[in-house]
């Protein structure tokens, strides 16, 4: 393990309004909100401002812009995009795709990818392949089926990748047995800007080509790189044309055939943290690497012996937080990878990714139990509490509230 002495600044330059939560990982693409004054605890009878029944199951994180909330849901045989006012009233509902079979019974469905918004338009992807743009009033702008354009999905548990909104484009990965595509489309027209075939050397009959992670954006000043994760590699791509800049290997060193990435990478100005699966490693690299990075390469900062598997890592003020699939919490020093703590946490399935605001990290268990822990190098549980629902969606934080998307209801949590 090697690394250079270089300046560390683990913050991101904001490019959305701080009070909004415009896409899956929030205003800075990192799961961190600038909001303060959020509640530490809630229940069905405490700090629930309102609760709105949903038409069906959904695992997508809401996108929030000012007084509108956008989310996707199963609705009978359809996948719909919904707009909810911040006072809990449904404003409109539009069909965007067809319902698909549920992944592994209850792990996800066609309403798993999260929508995004810039305050004028909303973009959403349905597991049946439709990628759509509508106005915030629900008027259609454009739509096309990714399977018709780029080939039928051949993926065991369905396509769940969330597109990344940045500037005037949407970026997306669709990694499966019959196609390893990364593409960018113009956000206002849906026209293809570029498409690349992302090669890999894993056998076709392995599960590795099946990618369930989402693209990640790394930014530093005016620099930006699209991070793609799947098929035993993590790659960095130039935004202008998709050209590959670097590739991280040695992630599946044992050649496990049922190896598939679900958790997405996390990025801050001077570090990119790469999860894997099946108790594989978590790897940290410098963002300025070039070419192939293998274990022990100069561009690799450290390797930790385990991985979140499903929830995406969180990076904040020189620390990396991992929420493992069964609730164990790990805190690592971002420079060295040294373990600051490992705590059992709450022993239950965790599928949602952690979010952070006002020095507190919010963790979501599948059974509706929420843990709030203090950010910092020592583990401190602030509170633990439960709602009467199941949750796979990561929380959204906006304008003094947490929005929690359960399978049955959408909750608005805040001080009454």
Buried (B, 14 or more C-beta within 10 A) or exposed (E): EEBEEEEEEBBBEEEBBBBBBBBBBBBBBBBBBBBEEBBEEBEEEEBBBBBBEBBBBBBBBBBBBBEBBBBBBBBEEBBBBBBBEBEBEBBBBBBBBBBBEBBEEBBBBBBBBBBBBBEEBBBBBBBBBBBBBBEBEBEEBBBBBBBEBBEEBEBEBBBBBBBBBBEEBBBBBBBBBBBBBBBBBBBEEBEEBBEBEBEBEBEEEBBBBBBBBBBBBBBBEEEBBBBBBBBBBBBBBEBEEBEBBBBBBBBBEEEBEEBBBBBBBBBBBBBBBBBBBEEBBBBBBBBBBEEEBEBEBEBBBBBBEBBBBBBBBBBBBBBBBBBBBBBBBBBBBBBEBEEBEBBEBBEBBBBBBBBBBEEBBBBBBBBBBBBBBEBBEEBEBBEBBEBEBBBBBBBBBBBBBBBBBBBBBBBBBBEE
